[in-house]
């Protein structure tokens, strides 16, 4: 088991997959932004875990 937080990655993957499914351009943009925010969240948490 890794100590890297997986929740932000799961949310980002779901948001990006949904962005390909929906038809509304505004919703696609919001889902892409949500995916990017979750990836940034994961990156910050991962760096904190590596520092100790």
N, C-alpha and C positions, 0 to 999 in steps of 0.2 A: 504494500500500500504506500502510495506516495503522499508527501505532505503538501503537495501543490493543490491549491483550491480548485475544485472542478466545477463548482456551481456557475461561475462566470463563463466558463467555456461552454457548458451545456446551454446556457441562455443565449450566448452569442451564436451558436450553431443553429438553434431553433429559430432565432430571429432572421438569420441570413437565409435559411431554407424557406421560411415563410415569405420573405421578400421576393422569391422567385415564383411563388404561388399566387399571391394576391394581384389584383388588377389596378388598384388605385395608386397613382404615382405618389401621392402624399404619404400613404401608408407604407409604400416601398421605401421612401426616404426615411421615414421614422424608424422602420425596422433596421435599416442599414446603420443609422446613427446609434440605435440601441445596441447593435452588434459591436460597433466600434467602441462604445463606452464599456461594454462588458469585457472586451479584449484588453482595454486599458486598465480596468479594474483587476483583471487577472494578472496583468504584468506587474502592477504595483504590489499586489499581495504576494506574488511569487518572489519579487525582489526582497520584500520584508522577511519572508521565510528563509531565504538564502543567507541573509545577514545574521540571522540568529536572534 
